[in-house]
Amino acid sequence: YLETALLDDIKKEIETEMFIPYIQLHEFEGLLFSDVEKFSEINVSDESLARLRKIANEFQNPELIDDGATTSPSKRISYIVKKYHKVDFGSLIADKIGIETMRTKCSHFSSWIDKLIEITKK
């Protein structure tokens, strides 16, 4: 709904097909739950990987991981992986996961990427 409203509002001011709104449902770290095994890239313990794996398995879609202020993806990761720092490790882990894996596991994110690809064909 918000993405559609944002698009409609922008189109009132600018006639463009190049604006493709995307609002991440919760936060960036949700995408990292699409392959928690890649946290091994920052040398997390086997116990931490097992805990991350358990969280990932509780949700059908990593984009839906968030039950409240203390259970957001970043809070869960920071609680389990004490050394996790979004700026230092977030992009490294995302790069190791790869966009295709994220697209496979995160349907809303994948839909947005499909729209971006579609406009490049016009």
C-alpha contacts under 8 A as a table, 3 or more apart, distances in Angstrom:
res1	aa1	res2	aa2	distance
1	Y	4	T	5.22
1	Y	5	A	6.15
2	L	5	A	5.03
2	L	6	L	5.99
2	L	23	I	7.81
3	E	6	L	5.07
3	E	7	L	6.10
3	E	21	P	5.48
3	E	22	Y	6.23
3	E	23	I	6.60
4	T	7	L	5.07
4	T	8	D	6.10
4	T	21	P	7.78
5	A	8	D	5.07
5	A	9	D	6.09
6	L	9	D	5.10
6	L	10	I	6.19
6	L	21	P	7.02
7	L	10	I	5.20
7	L	11	K	6.10
7	L	19	F	7.34
7	L	20	I	7.28
7	L	21	P	6.40
8	D	11	K	5.15
8	D	12	K	6.43
9	D	12	K	5.30
9	D	13	E	7.14
10	I	13	E	5.42
10	I	14	I	6.00
11	K	14	I	4.92
11	K	15	E	5.29
11	K	16	T	6.70
12	K	15	E	7.29
16	T	19	F	6.42
17	E	20	I	7.50
17	E	119	I	7.53
18	M	119	I	6.95
20	I	112	W	7.54
20	I	115	K	7.20
20	I	116	L	7.07
21	P	112	W	7.96
22	Y	109	F	7.96
22	Y	112	W	6.51
24	Q	27	E	5.88
24	Q	28	F	7.08
24	Q	63	E	7.95
24	Q	109	F	7.65
25	L	63	E	6.52
25	L	64	L	7.48
26	H	30	G	7.09
26	H	63	E	6.93
26	H	64	L	7.47
26	H	65	I	7.75
26	H	66	D	6.90
26	H	72	S	7.36
26	H	73	P	7.98
27	E	30	G	5.85
27	E	31	L	7.99
27	E	72	S	7.72
27	E	73	P	7.06
27	E	74	S	7.63
28	F	31	L	5.78
28	F	32	L	7.38
29	E	32	L	5.02
29	E	33	F	6.95
29	E	73	P	5.36
29	E	74	S	5.55
29	E	90	G	7.34
30	G	33	F	5.49
30	G	34	S	7.55
30	G	62	P	5.29
30	G	63	E	5.17
30	G	64	L	7.48
30	G	65	I	6.30
30	G	73	P	5.38
30	G	74	S	7.73
31	L	34	S	5.61
31	L	62	P	6.15
31	L	63	E	6.44
31	L	94	A	7.69
31	L	102	M	6.16
31	L	106	C	7.03
32	L	35	D	6.27
32	L	36	V	6.51
32	L	62	P	7.88
32	L	90	G	7.79
32	L	93	I	6.99
32	L	94	A	6.09
32	L	97	I	7.41
32	L	102	M	7.79
33	F	36	V	5.22
33	F	52	L	7.71
33	F	56	A	5.74
33	F	62	P	5.55
34	S	56	A	7.36
34	S	62	P	5.93
34	S	97	I	7.59
34	S	101	T	6.72
34	S	102	M	5.62
34	S	105	K	5.68
34	S	106	C	7.31
35	D	38	K	6.09
35	D	97	I	6.11
35	D	101	T	7.43
35	D	102	M	7.91
36	V	39	F	5.57
36	V	49	L	6.96
36	V	52	L	6.28
36	V	53	R	6.20
36	V	56	A	7.48
37	E	40	S	5.93
37	E	49	L	6.75
37	E	53	R	7.74
38	K	41	E	5.63
38	K	93	I	6.00
38	K	96	K	6.26
38	K	97	I	6.21
39	F	42	I	5.70
39	F	43	N	7.03
39	F	44	V	6.40
39	F	49	L	7.18
39	F	93	I	6.30
40	S	43	N	4.80
40	S	44	V	5.43
40	S	45	S	7.78
40	S	49	L	7.53
41	E	44	V	7.71
41	E	93	I	6.98
41	E	96	K	7.96
42	I	89	F	7.38
44	V	48	S	6.19
44	V	49	L	6.72
44	V	81	V	6.84
45	S	48	S	5.15
45	S	49	L	6.31
46	D	49	L	5.05
46	D	50	A	6.13
47	E	50	A	5.07
47	E	51	R	6.30
48	S	51	R	5.08
48	S	52	L	6.19
48	S	80	I	5.90
48	S	81	V	6.56
49	L	52	L	5.08
49	L	53	R	5.96
50	A	53	R	4.96
50	A	54	K	6.16
51	R	54	K	5.09
51	R	55	I	6.48
51	R	80	I	7.34
52	L	55	I	5.22
52	L	56	A	6.23
52	L	77	I	7.42
52	L	80	I	7.60
53	R	56	A	5.07
53	R	57	N	6.13
54	K	57	N	5.18
54	K	58	E	6.40
55	I	58	E	5.21
55	I	59	F	7.12
56	A	59	F	5.81
56	A	62	P	6.61
57	N	60	Q	7.15
59	F	62	P	6.24
59	F	64	L	6.83
59	F	65	I	6.56
60	Q	64	L	7.84
61	N	64	L	5.67
61	N	65	I	7.51
61	N	105	K	6.06
61	N	106	C	5.87
61	N	107	S	7.59
62	P	65	I	5.49
62	P	105	K	6.81
62	P	106	C	6.24
63	E	106	C	6.00
63	E	108	H	7.79
65	I	71	T	7.89
65	I	72	S	6.65
65	I	73	P	6.15
66	D	69	A	7.88
66	D	71	T	5.46
66	D	72	S	4.46
66	D	73	P	6.27
67	D	70	T	7.82
67	D	71	T	5.49
67	D	72	S	6.69
68	G	71	T	5.27
68	G	72	S	6.26
69	A	72	S	6.06
70	T	75	K	6.10
70	T	76	R	7.61
71	T	74	S	7.99
71	T	75	K	5.85
71	T	76	R	5.71
72	S	75	K	5.24
72	S	76	R	6.17
73	P	76	R	5.14
73	P	77	I	6.16
74	S	77	I	5.09
74	S	78	S	5.95
75	K	78	S	5.09
75	K	79	Y	5.99
76	R	79	Y	5.23
76	R	80	I	6.31
77	I	80	I	5.22
77	I	81	V	5.62
77	I	82	K	7.96
77	I	84	Y	7.07
78	S	81	V	5.12
78	S	82	K	5.40
78	S	83	K	7.30
78	S	84	Y	5.65
78	S	85	H	7.67
79	Y	82	K	6.00
81	V	84	Y	5.45
84	Y	88	D	7.81
84	Y	89	F	6.44
85	H	88	D	5.39
85	H	89	F	5.68
85	H	90	G	7.00
86	K	89	F	5.47
86	K	90	G	4.59
86	K	91	S	7.59
87	V	90	G	5.86
87	V	91	S	7.05
88	D	91	S	7.24
88	D	92	L	7.42
89	F	92	L	5.12
89	F	93	I	6.08
90	G	93	I	5.41
90	G	94	A	6.10
91	S	94	A	4.90
91	S	95	D	5.94
92	L	95	D	5.18
92	L	96	K	6.35
93	I	96	K	5.07
93	I	97	I	6.16
94	A	97	I	5.06
94	A	98	G	6.10
94	A	99	I	7.80
95	D	98	G	5.15
95	D	99	I	7.67
97	I	101	T	6.32
97	I	102	M	7.13
98	G	101	T	5.72
98	G	102	M	6.55
99	I	102	M	5.02
99	I	103	R	6.02
100	E	103	R	4.98
100	E	104	T	6.16
101	T	104	T	5.04
101	T	105	K	6.34
102	M	105	K	5.30
102	M	106	C	5.61
102	M	109	F	7.73
102	M	110	S	7.55
103	R	106	C	5.18
103	R	107	S	6.33
103	R	109	F	6.34
103	R	110	S	4.46
104	T	107	S	6.93
104	T	110	S	7.25
106	C	109	F	5.52
106	C	110	S	6.12
107	S	110	S	4.95
107	S	111	S	6.08
108	H	111	S	5.11
108	H	112	W	6.47
109	F	112	W	5.25
109	F	113	I	6.42
110	S	113	I	5.05
110	S	114	D	6.17
111	S	114	D	5.03
111	S	115	K	6.41
112	W	115	K	5.13
112	W	116	L	6.40
113	I	116	L	5.03
113	I	117	I	6.19
114	D	117	I	5.11
114	D	118	E	6.10
115	K	118	E	4.98
115	K	119	I	6.40
116	L	119	I	5.41
116	L	120	T	6.65
117	I	120	T	5.30
117	I	121	K	6.87
118	E	121	K	5.38
118	E	122	K	7.12
119	I	122	K	5.43
